[in-house]
Amino acid sequence: MVSIYTEKKYRKAKRRFIVNKINLYFNEAERLYVNDFLSIKEISSRLKICTKTLYRWRKISDWKTKRSEFLKARQGFHDEFCEFGRKLLFSINNDFSSEEKIDPKKFYMLTKVFPMLMQILKNKGEERVD
């Protein structure tokens, strides 16, 4: 038979373990869900945490809202970046059409911006398919 003292110690140790688990894994699980778009099952297998616990954390901390806000912010940045690329190309095209000397800085900037724009457009295409 287990004494009451041992039972209390056991409950206290269990609570400490749960608190430590939350401190260790909560922020990482939230980051994986919100920023890396992993599912609860993927996070569960990666961090070795019960899916029920993750669903509870998601509900308590409102991870769904945080994920949608992150997506909106990211989408806004991508749209602004694409608009910048369009303006840059339009400016170079205008200089070329009017037979003015094209500023080398614009070409340099285009060489730096173009690969990033292509990656954004590629990712947008992949998101539409899903």
N, C-alpha and C positions, 0 to 999 in steps of 0.2 A: 504494500500500500504506500502511496506517495504522500508525503506530509504536505500540509498547507504551505509551509515555508518554501518547499521546493516548487510547488505549483505557482506561487507568486513570483519566484525567481524566474521560472520558465516563461510566464506571461510577460514579465518585464523584458527578458532577453528577446522574446519574439517581437515585442513592440519596437525595441531598439533595432532589430534586424530590418523590420519593415521601414522604419524611418531612414535607416542607412540606405536601403534599396531605393527609396524615393530620392534621397539626396544624390545617389550615384547615377541613377538611370533616367530620372524624369526629364531633365533638360536635354539629354541626348536623344531620348525617344521623341520628344517634342520636335527637336531639330530635324530628325529623320522624317517625321511625318509632314511637318510644315514646309521645310526647305527642300528636302530631297525627294518628296512625294512618294515615300514608301508606304505600303499598306500596313495595317496593323499586324497581319500575319507575318510579313517580312521582318518587321521590327521585332516581333516576338521571337522569331527564330534567330535573329542576329544578336539580340541582347539577352536571350534566354529568360524572358519574362512572360508570364501567363497572359494570354490575349484578353482575358477578362479584366485583368489589372490595367492593361493598356486602354481598353474601351472606357473604363472608369476614369482614367486620367484624361482621356480625350474629351469626355463629357464635362468633367469638372473644370478643366482649363480652357475649354472651347477651342480646341485645335482646328476644327473645321472652319471657323470664322477667321482664325489667324492664317490658315492656308489660303483662303480666298483673298484676303487682304494682301498677302505676299504675291499671289498671282497677278492681282490688279496692279500692284506697284511694279512688278517685273514687266508686265505687258506695257504699262505706261512708259517705262524707260526704253523698251524696245521700239515702241512707236516713235518716240522722240528721236532716238538714234537713227531710225530709218528716214525720218523727215530731214534730219541733218544731212544724211547721205544724199538724199534727193536734191536738196538745195545746193550742195557742193557740186554735184554733177550738172545741175542746171546752170550754175555760175560758170563752170568750165565750158559748157556748151555755148553759152552766150558769148564768152570771150572768143571762142573759136569761130563762131558764126560772124561776129563783127570784125574778125581778123585782127583783134588786139593781141598784144603779147600776153600769153597766159603765165600767170604767176607760178613759179616752180614750187612754191609752198603748197599750192592747191593740189598739184600732182603728188607731192610727197604725202600730204594728208590723205589723199584718195588711196594711195598704196597701203596706208596703215588702216584705214577705215573699211575698205572693201572686203577683206577676208572676214572681218567681224560681221559685216552686213550679210554676207553670204551664209554664215553660220546661223544667224538669227532667222533668216528666211528659210533655211533648211529645217531648223527646229520648229518653226511655225507650221511647215508642211507636215512634219511628223505628228504634231499635236492635233492637227485636223483629222488625221487618219485614225487616231485613237478615239 
